[in-house]
Every structure is written in structure tokens, then in C-alpha cells.
Amino acid sequence: MSLHCLADFSPWASIALSFASACFWFAASITKATKPDDSIGIESRYKDKKGREIYINATAKKQIKLNAIAAVLIGLAIFFQALPAILALF
């Protein structure tokens, strides 16, 4: 694959990765843990509108994982945005 093909592919990869990142961030914002996490010592909980018990610490742990995935994806998207400029130097 030549460098020009990679530079042509780069904006589309950036768009796809940005969309995937937004999906993970949305998933993180709406996730709720309905089962306690055994690795957490003390677990706080509350009941939602549907009467399900939501575990706060387990929810935060799930959100951290999803946000980390989204952050990596957005980092890759930024890299693919900068790639044509980097390749233009060579």
C-alpha cells in the first residue's frame, strides 16, 4: 500500500473511529449495573423508576471501561486526521 492510498483512506478512518467513539460514550452515559460487583468492598444502591436496584459503584466501573475505550478510539481518530499532514512531510 502506498503512502498516497493511506492518506486517501485516513479521513474515512477518522470519521468511522469518531462515530464509534461517540457510540461508546453514549453507551457509557446510559449504562446501569443491576448486579453488584464483588471486587468492590462497599456497594451503594438505589431503585430506579422501574423498581430495579441500580448499583452505583458497579455502574461507575462499567462507565470507566466504556469511557476508556471511547478515549482510545478518539485518539486514533485524531491520529488519522493528522496522518496526511505527517505523510506530506516525507
DAUR-V934228 format. One record per pair of residues at least 24 apart in sequence whose C-alpha atoms are under 7 Angstrom apart, sorted by the first residue. I is the first residue (numbers start at 1). GAP is how many residues later the second one is. Records with the same first field share a line. If there is no record, write none. Layout:
BEGIN
I = GAP, GAP
END
This chain:
BEGIN
7 = 76, 77
10 = 70, 71, 73
11 = 69, 70
13 = 67
14 = 63, 64, 66, 67
17 = 56, 57, 60
18 = 55, 56, 59
21 = 49, 52, 53
24 = 42, 43, 46
25 = 41, 42, 45
28 = 35, 38, 39
31 = 28, 32
32 = 27
33 = 25, 26
END
